[in-house]
Amino acid sequence: MTQPPSPTRLPEVLPLPVVAATEADRTSLDQLLRSSGLPVLACDEAATGFTVAREGDGAVVGCAGAVLRGSVALIHAIAVAPHARARGVGTSLMMDLLRRLVGSGVQMVAMQAFGGQSFVSRFGFLAVPLAQLPSSVREACPEVADGNQVAAPMLLDVGAAALVVPASRNDMPAVLAIYNEAVAQSTATYDYEPRTLEEQLALFDQKMVDGYGFFVARTMDGTVAGFSTYGLYRTRPGWRFACEHSVYVAAPWRGRRVGLMLLPPVMRHARKRGFHTMVGVVDADNLASTRMHCRAGFQVIGTMREGGYKFDRWLDVAFLQAML
């Protein structure tokens, strides 16, 4: 019987240190930006405002920089040398940069993504028309193209800044608190009784054994703002290419696009795992969740009338589907 392929497990690597750039790094910055297809002008305005990631021999393999325009920051570049990619260098640089910008009182962060939209969207950036960028940075973001790839204007409200990463067992107490709040206060789940930590850990461990993705969204201070995961939709063999996901967001972070950030990682993971389609089961009155799913590529495929019962009332259930 054909089964979906097992996911590839990448080796763990230690992140490289991120430090402030110096004038002596200007040539390295210039070369790195050129090799990444980014405008070299990016390092002219504030070369010393850049941070860099260095190898053990001191070689610059990544850089990040931004300038302030009042309460708005414009990211010049996030660049990583080709041989250093897939090692978390870009993530370390972006997290360090966002922390520094938040500490500077920045409210909005703008940038142009030269083919890296999927990377920056993990931090909460949204693609927007150039006209929607704040006027203080718009002129520095001309509509230019990199070959056939248009540089997409991206905008981040730092109040929604977070990073979606694979979950660990250490995240399970925070995940449990988010889930049990939903059990007690909402119809996002039709569970009646809260889970125990032991049950949550067992669920996580089984997901890891089965090779299913489990992700959390971390805020700039490390708070877990939400989580997403998935598993088989049905256990019979004919359903083996269909999966069902769950996504939950902590109450203070609802309405800040965290759920929308958590959906693409589970969809990508399931696609790489060999699944063909993903199903979401949502309380039909939860219009915010339905809109979020539709923005992520799901479609409402039907409604089960009075399929659920909670808080002493019948609940309609919406089924949403995305092809992977």
Secondary structure, DSSP 8 states (H G I E B T S, - for coil): -----------------EEE--GGGHHHHHHHHHHTT--GGGGTS-GGG-EEEE-TTS-EEEEEEEEEETTEEEEEEEEE-GGGTTSSHHHHHHHHHHHHHHHTT--EEEEEESS-HHHHHTTT-EE--GGGS-HHHHTTS---EETTEE-EEEEEEGGG-EEEEE--GGGHHHHHHHHHHHHHH-SSS---S---HHHHHHHHHHHHHHT--EEEEEETTS-EEEEEEEEES-SSGGGTTEEEEEEEE-GGGTTTTHHHHHHHHHHHHHHHHT--EEEEEEETT-HHHHHHHHHTT-EEEEEEEEEEEETTEEEEEEEEEEE-
